Amino acid sequence: MYLLSHMLKGFVKTGTLNVIDADGRHHVFSGSPGPVVTFRLHDRALYSNLFFNPEMGAGEGYMDGTLTFEDCTLADFLSFFSINRLALGSYPLQAFFRKISKKLRAFQQYNPIGRAQENVAHHYDLSNDFYRLFLDEDMQYSCAYYMHANETLEQAQLNKKRHLASKLLLEPGQRILDIGSGWGGLALYLASLADVEVVGVTLSKEQYELSLQRAKDLGLNDRVQFKLQDYREIEGPFDRIISVGMFEHVGVRHYGEFFGKIYDLLTDSGVALIHSIGHMSPPGTASPWLRKYIFPGAYSPAMSEVFTALELNSLWATDVEILRVHYADTLREWHNRFERNRAKIARMYDERFCRMWEFYLVSVGMMFRTGSQMVFQMQVAKQRDAAPLTRDYINSQESVYLEAGK
């Protein structure tokens, strides 16, 4: 416990952390007045695991049941961690490991054709029945758009689709590409708004099969086509391109490739819209625990990394909108629905899986509530006047869709 205690003394700047070690001894680490949390370590191996890799050690300890909380919840602890995270990052050993990890980013985020599908399958091919237990009815697995505090998840996800569609400037006869089309909800929604042709691409077999069935059931399979294919293999041109919740899986090393493909696929007057998680802090690395257990190869970028790749591919950023706490509210609702169905999920998988997903949903929600994570919607084009020069058209078009009940 000596090394771990030394690090925790420097970590706790606000509040009080009580630690009960594997031998039942109590250790108290206090800073200025703040929240009080307590965790118990049931395995001595956690002493070194937490010292050398706190995020991985805490996540795996919670999954395995060797790290438990007393008189507080996982959310309480992660909130405490968020308040003190900068002090932990400046601890000499952790600062050294962060530098090493940053040098390995290209390897961590290596997503060539083929490898990208393996990474997607790890997360998205669990089963459609599992995702139905906590997503909205349309199975939107990305940040919702809460226009009012009391809105349901279903309403907020519809708001998101309407908001995105309003930025696309849809017109009859357009050809649209949806990169990372998920379970097909957005592509089908766009086809319901205008007489357009939509091509959705995904690397998830589960998503692909359900998307095909949904298009058939709605009678839209003549205008909405889904492909189990990497976006880099698609041929254009397209008048509109949209990508929601996919850019996080591209990897910094592939940003130039991504925007180069967008440029090649767009018509000269075309418009593309990228909806992605990002962060407001300098370039960094993904959480090692999230990278190992939830999203292999994933990374949410700093805006400076996105703009650099955009500029190198001669694309205009015609509009950028930052959603700050919308994803925190979305994740809170996902977690609430997950907990209501926890017994079913445990029967589908096991309790360790449930604790893993609980840690994921709560920790990521905390990143958006108190950390540096946010969501950006970036509209890009080849021509500076491909979209109107003011933003008034977005609200106007949303009103039109609302009046039509869309």
SULMOSUL-V263150 format. One record per residue. N is the residue number from 0. SS is DSSP state (alpha for helix, beta for strand, coil for the rest). D_CENTER is the distance of its C-alpha to the mean C-alpha in Angstrom with 1 decimal. Layout:
n=N ss=SS d_center=D_CENTER
n=N ss=SS d_center=D_CENTER
//
This chain:
n=0 ss=coil d_center=35.0
n=1 ss=alpha d_center=36.6
n=2 ss=alpha d_center=33.8
n=3 ss=alpha d_center=31.1
n=4 ss=alpha d_center=33.2
n=5 ss=alpha d_center=33.8
n=6 ss=alpha d_center=30.0
n=7 ss=alpha d_center=29.4
n=8 ss=alpha d_center=32.3
n=9 ss=alpha d_center=30.6
n=10 ss=alpha d_center=27.2
n=11 ss=coil d_center=28.3
n=12 ss=coil d_center=29.2
n=13 ss=beta d_center=28.5
n=14 ss=beta d_center=29.4
n=15 ss=beta d_center=30.8
n=16 ss=beta d_center=29.4
n=17 ss=beta d_center=31.7
n=18 ss=beta d_center=31.5
n=19 ss=beta d_center=33.7
n=20 ss=coil d_center=34.2
n=21 ss=coil d_center=35.2
n=22 ss=coil d_center=38.8
n=23 ss=coil d_center=38.4
n=24 ss=coil d_center=38.9
n=25 ss=beta d_center=37.3
n=26 ss=beta d_center=35.8
n=27 ss=beta d_center=34.9
n=28 ss=beta d_center=33.0
n=29 ss=beta d_center=33.2
n=30 ss=coil d_center=32.5
n=31 ss=beta d_center=33.1
n=32 ss=beta d_center=33.0
n=33 ss=beta d_center=29.6
n=34 ss=beta d_center=27.9
n=35 ss=beta d_center=29.3
n=36 ss=beta d_center=27.5
n=37 ss=beta d_center=29.0
n=38 ss=beta d_center=27.9
n=39 ss=beta d_center=30.2
n=40 ss=beta d_center=30.1
n=41 ss=coil d_center=31.8
n=42 ss=coil d_center=31.9
n=43 ss=coil d_center=33.4
n=44 ss=alpha d_center=31.1
n=45 ss=alpha d_center=28.4
n=46 ss=alpha d_center=30.6
n=47 ss=alpha d_center=29.9
n=48 ss=alpha d_center=26.4
n=49 ss=alpha d_center=25.2
n=50 ss=alpha d_center=27.4
n=51 ss=alpha d_center=26.2
n=52 ss=coil d_center=22.5
n=53 ss=alpha d_center=21.6
n=54 ss=alpha d_center=17.9
n=55 ss=alpha d_center=18.7
n=56 ss=alpha d_center=22.0
n=57 ss=alpha d_center=20.7
n=58 ss=alpha d_center=17.9
n=59 ss=alpha d_center=20.5
n=60 ss=alpha d_center=23.2
n=61 ss=alpha d_center=21.5
n=62 ss=alpha d_center=20.7
n=63 ss=alpha d_center=24.3
n=64 ss=coil d_center=25.9
n=65 ss=coil d_center=27.6
n=66 ss=beta d_center=25.9
n=67 ss=beta d_center=26.4
n=68 ss=beta d_center=26.5
n=69 ss=coil d_center=29.7
n=70 ss=coil d_center=30.2
n=71 ss=coil d_center=26.5
n=72 ss=coil d_center=23.2
n=73 ss=alpha d_center=20.1
n=74 ss=alpha d_center=18.5
n=75 ss=alpha d_center=21.7
n=76 ss=alpha d_center=21.5
n=77 ss=alpha d_center=17.9
n=78 ss=alpha d_center=19.0
n=79 ss=alpha d_center=22.0
n=80 ss=alpha d_center=20.2
n=81 ss=alpha d_center=18.1
n=82 ss=alpha d_center=21.5
n=83 ss=alpha d_center=23.0
n=84 ss=alpha d_center=20.3
n=85 ss=alpha d_center=22.1
n=86 ss=alpha d_center=25.3
n=87 ss=alpha d_center=23.8
n=88 ss=alpha d_center=22.4
n=89 ss=coil d_center=25.9
n=90 ss=coil d_center=27.7
n=91 ss=alpha d_center=29.5
n=92 ss=alpha d_center=28.3
n=93 ss=alpha d_center=24.6
n=94 ss=alpha d_center=25.0
n=95 ss=alpha d_center=26.7
n=96 ss=alpha d_center=24.1
n=97 ss=alpha d_center=21.4
n=98 ss=alpha d_center=23.7
n=99 ss=alpha d_center=24.2
n=100 ss=alpha d_center=20.5
n=101 ss=alpha d_center=20.0
n=102 ss=alpha d_center=22.9
n=103 ss=coil d_center=21.3
n=104 ss=alpha d_center=18.0
n=105 ss=alpha d_center=19.5
n=106 ss=alpha d_center=20.1
n=107 ss=alpha d_center=16.8
n=108 ss=coil d_center=15.0
n=109 ss=coil d_center=17.8
n=110 ss=coil d_center=16.7
n=111 ss=coil d_center=19.9
n=112 ss=coil d_center=20.8
n=113 ss=coil d_center=21.3
n=114 ss=alpha d_center=19.2
n=115 ss=alpha d_center=16.0
n=116 ss=alpha d_center=17.1
n=117 ss=alpha d_center=17.7
n=118 ss=alpha d_center=14.3
n=119 ss=alpha d_center=12.8
n=120 ss=alpha d_center=15.6
n=121 ss=alpha d_center=14.9
n=122 ss=alpha d_center=11.9
n=123 ss=alpha d_center=12.5
n=124 ss=coil d_center=16.3
n=125 ss=coil d_center=16.8
n=126 ss=coil d_center=18.5
n=127 ss=alpha d_center=18.2
n=128 ss=alpha d_center=20.3
n=129 ss=alpha d_center=17.8
n=130 ss=alpha d_center=14.9
n=131 ss=alpha d_center=17.7
n=132 ss=coil d_center=18.3
n=133 ss=coil d_center=15.4
n=134 ss=coil d_center=13.9
n=135 ss=coil d_center=16.0
n=136 ss=coil d_center=19.1
n=137 ss=coil d_center=17.6
n=138 ss=coil d_center=14.6
n=139 ss=coil d_center=11.9
n=140 ss=coil d_center=8.6
n=141 ss=coil d_center=6.6
n=142 ss=coil d_center=7.7
n=143 ss=coil d_center=11.4
n=144 ss=coil d_center=14.2
n=145 ss=coil d_center=16.7
n=146 ss=coil d_center=20.0
n=147 ss=coil d_center=22.0
n=148 ss=coil d_center=21.5
n=149 ss=coil d_center=23.0
n=150 ss=coil d_center=21.1
n=151 ss=coil d_center=19.9
n=152 ss=alpha d_center=16.4
n=153 ss=alpha d_center=18.2
n=154 ss=alpha d_center=19.7
n=155 ss=alpha d_center=16.6
n=156 ss=alpha d_center=14.8
n=157 ss=alpha d_center=18.1
n=158 ss=alpha d_center=18.2
n=159 ss=alpha d_center=14.9
n=160 ss=alpha d_center=16.5
n=161 ss=alpha d_center=19.8
n=162 ss=alpha d_center=18.4
n=163 ss=alpha d_center=16.9
n=164 ss=alpha d_center=20.1
n=165 ss=alpha d_center=22.3
n=166 ss=alpha d_center=21.0
n=167 ss=alpha d_center=21.8
n=168 ss=coil d_center=25.5
n=169 ss=coil d_center=26.3
n=170 ss=coil d_center=29.9
n=171 ss=coil d_center=31.8
n=172 ss=coil d_center=32.1
n=173 ss=coil d_center=28.9
n=174 ss=beta d_center=27.0
n=175 ss=beta d_center=23.2
n=176 ss=beta d_center=20.6
n=177 ss=beta d_center=17.2
n=178 ss=beta d_center=15.2
n=179 ss=coil d_center=12.7
n=180 ss=coil d_center=14.5
n=181 ss=coil d_center=13.1
n=182 ss=coil d_center=15.9
n=183 ss=coil d_center=17.6
n=184 ss=alpha d_center=17.4
n=185 ss=alpha d_center=16.7
n=186 ss=alpha d_center=19.3
n=187 ss=alpha d_center=21.8
n=188 ss=alpha d_center=21.3
n=189 ss=alpha d_center=22.1
n=190 ss=alpha d_center=25.1
n=191 ss=alpha d_center=26.3
n=192 ss=alpha d_center=26.5
n=193 ss=coil d_center=28.6
n=194 ss=coil d_center=30.7
n=195 ss=coil d_center=28.2
n=196 ss=beta d_center=27.4
n=197 ss=beta d_center=23.8
n=198 ss=beta d_center=22.7
n=199 ss=beta d_center=19.3
n=200 ss=beta d_center=18.3
n=201 ss=beta d_center=16.1
n=202 ss=coil d_center=16.5
n=203 ss=coil d_center=16.2
n=204 ss=alpha d_center=19.8
n=205 ss=alpha d_center=18.9
n=206 ss=alpha d_center=17.0
n=207 ss=alpha d_center=19.8
n=208 ss=alpha d_center=22.6
n=209 ss=alpha d_center=21.4
n=210 ss=alpha d_center=20.8
n=211 ss=alpha d_center=24.3
n=212 ss=alpha d_center=25.7
n=213 ss=alpha d_center=24.2
n=214 ss=alpha d_center=25.5
n=215 ss=alpha d_center=28.9
n=216 ss=alpha d_center=29.0
n=217 ss=coil d_center=28.5
n=218 ss=coil d_center=31.0
n=219 ss=coil d_center=28.7
n=220 ss=coil d_center=28.8
n=221 ss=coil d_center=31.3
n=222 ss=coil d_center=28.8
n=223 ss=beta d_center=25.4
n=224 ss=beta d_center=25.1
n=225 ss=beta d_center=22.4
n=226 ss=beta d_center=22.4
n=227 ss=beta d_center=21.2
n=228 ss=coil d_center=21.0
n=229 ss=coil d_center=19.3
n=230 ss=alpha d_center=18.9
n=231 ss=alpha d_center=21.2
n=232 ss=alpha d_center=24.0
n=233 ss=coil d_center=24.0
n=234 ss=coil d_center=27.0
n=235 ss=coil d_center=27.3
n=236 ss=coil d_center=28.2
n=237 ss=beta d_center=25.9
n=238 ss=beta d_center=26.5
n=239 ss=beta d_center=22.9
n=240 ss=beta d_center=19.6
n=241 ss=beta d_center=16.2
n=242 ss=beta d_center=12.8
n=243 ss=beta d_center=9.8
n=244 ss=coil d_center=6.3
n=245 ss=coil d_center=8.5
n=246 ss=alpha d_center=9.3
n=247 ss=alpha d_center=6.7
n=248 ss=alpha d_center=9.1
n=249 ss=coil d_center=12.2
n=250 ss=coil d_center=13.1
n=251 ss=alpha d_center=15.3
n=252 ss=alpha d_center=18.4
n=253 ss=alpha d_center=17.7
n=254 ss=alpha d_center=16.8
n=255 ss=alpha d_center=20.5
n=256 ss=alpha d_center=20.6
n=257 ss=alpha d_center=17.8
n=258 ss=alpha d_center=19.5
n=259 ss=alpha d_center=22.8
n=260 ss=alpha d_center=22.1
n=261 ss=alpha d_center=21.0
n=262 ss=alpha d_center=24.3
n=263 ss=alpha d_center=26.3
n=264 ss=alpha d_center=24.9
n=265 ss=beta d_center=25.4
n=266 ss=beta d_center=28.9
n=267 ss=beta d_center=30.5
n=268 ss=beta d_center=29.8
n=269 ss=beta d_center=26.4
n=270 ss=beta d_center=23.2
n=271 ss=beta d_center=19.6
n=272 ss=beta d_center=16.5
n=273 ss=beta d_center=13.0
n=274 ss=beta d_center=10.1
n=275 ss=beta d_center=7.2
n=276 ss=beta d_center=5.4
n=277 ss=beta d_center=8.5
n=278 ss=beta d_center=11.0
n=279 ss=coil d_center=14.6
n=280 ss=coil d_center=16.3
n=281 ss=coil d_center=17.9
n=282 ss=coil d_center=16.5
n=283 ss=coil d_center=15.8
n=284 ss=coil d_center=14.2
n=285 ss=coil d_center=11.3
n=286 ss=coil d_center=12.3
n=287 ss=alpha d_center=15.0
n=288 ss=alpha d_center=14.4
n=289 ss=alpha d_center=10.7
n=290 ss=alpha d_center=12.0
n=291 ss=alpha d_center=15.0
n=292 ss=alpha d_center=14.0
n=293 ss=coil d_center=10.5
n=294 ss=coil d_center=9.1
n=295 ss=coil d_center=12.3
n=296 ss=coil d_center=12.5
n=297 ss=coil d_center=9.0
n=298 ss=coil d_center=8.9
n=299 ss=coil d_center=7.5
n=300 ss=beta d_center=11.0
n=301 ss=beta d_center=13.7
n=302 ss=alpha d_center=15.1
n=303 ss=alpha d_center=18.3
n=304 ss=alpha d_center=16.9
n=305 ss=alpha d_center=15.8
n=306 ss=alpha d_center=19.2
n=307 ss=alpha d_center=21.2
n=308 ss=alpha d_center=20.1
n=309 ss=alpha d_center=20.6
n=310 ss=alpha d_center=24.1
n=311 ss=alpha d_center=25.2
n=312 ss=coil d_center=24.7
n=313 ss=coil d_center=26.8
n=314 ss=coil d_center=24.3
n=315 ss=beta d_center=24.5
n=316 ss=beta d_center=21.7
n=317 ss=beta d_center=23.3
n=318 ss=beta d_center=20.8
n=319 ss=beta d_center=17.8
n=320 ss=beta d_center=16.4
n=321 ss=beta d_center=14.2
n=322 ss=beta d_center=12.6
n=323 ss=coil d_center=13.1
n=324 ss=coil d_center=13.0
n=325 ss=alpha d_center=12.0
n=326 ss=alpha d_center=8.6
n=327 ss=alpha d_center=10.8
n=328 ss=alpha d_center=13.1
n=329 ss=alpha d_center=10.9
n=330 ss=alpha d_center=9.9
n=331 ss=alpha d_center=13.6
n=332 ss=alpha d_center=14.7
n=333 ss=alpha d_center=12.8
n=334 ss=alpha d_center=14.3
n=335 ss=alpha d_center=17.6
n=336 ss=alpha d_center=17.8
n=337 ss=alpha d_center=16.9
n=338 ss=alpha d_center=19.7
n=339 ss=alpha d_center=22.1
n=340 ss=coil d_center=21.7
n=341 ss=alpha d_center=21.6
n=342 ss=alpha d_center=25.1
n=343 ss=alpha d_center=24.3
n=344 ss=alpha d_center=21.3
n=345 ss=alpha d_center=23.5
n=346 ss=alpha d_center=26.1
n=347 ss=alpha d_center=23.8
n=348 ss=coil d_center=22.7
n=349 ss=coil d_center=23.9
n=350 ss=alpha d_center=23.5
n=351 ss=alpha d_center=21.9
n=352 ss=alpha d_center=19.1
n=353 ss=alpha d_center=18.8
n=354 ss=alpha d_center=18.8
n=355 ss=alpha d_center=16.1
n=356 ss=alpha d_center=13.7
n=357 ss=alpha d_center=15.1
n=358 ss=alpha d_center=14.4
n=359 ss=alpha d_center=10.8
n=360 ss=alpha d_center=10.3
n=361 ss=alpha d_center=12.8
n=362 ss=alpha d_center=11.9
n=363 ss=alpha d_center=8.3
n=364 ss=alpha d_center=10.0
n=365 ss=alpha d_center=12.6
n=366 ss=alpha d_center=10.7
n=367 ss=alpha d_center=10.2
n=368 ss=alpha d_center=13.7
n=369 ss=coil d_center=15.7
n=370 ss=coil d_center=13.9
n=371 ss=coil d_center=13.1
n=372 ss=beta d_center=9.4
n=373 ss=beta d_center=9.4
n=374 ss=beta d_center=8.5
n=375 ss=beta d_center=11.2
n=376 ss=beta d_center=13.1
n=377 ss=beta d_center=15.6
n=378 ss=beta d_center=18.6
n=379 ss=beta d_center=20.7
n=380 ss=beta d_center=24.1
n=381 ss=coil d_center=27.1
n=382 ss=coil d_center=29.5
n=383 ss=coil d_center=29.4
n=384 ss=coil d_center=30.7
n=385 ss=coil d_center=28.6
n=386 ss=coil d_center=27.1
n=387 ss=coil d_center=29.2
n=388 ss=coil d_center=29.9
n=389 ss=coil d_center=29.0
n=390 ss=coil d_center=26.0
n=391 ss=alpha d_center=28.4
n=392 ss=alpha d_center=27.8
n=393 ss=alpha d_center=24.3
n=394 ss=alpha d_center=25.7
n=395 ss=alpha d_center=28.8
n=396 ss=alpha d_center=27.0
n=397 ss=alpha d_center=24.8
n=398 ss=alpha d_center=28.2
n=399 ss=alpha d_center=29.7
n=400 ss=alpha d_center=27.0
n=401 ss=alpha d_center=27.3
n=402 ss=alpha d_center=31.1
n=403 ss=coil d_center=30.7
n=404 ss=coil d_center=28.7
n=405 ss=coil d_center=25.6
//
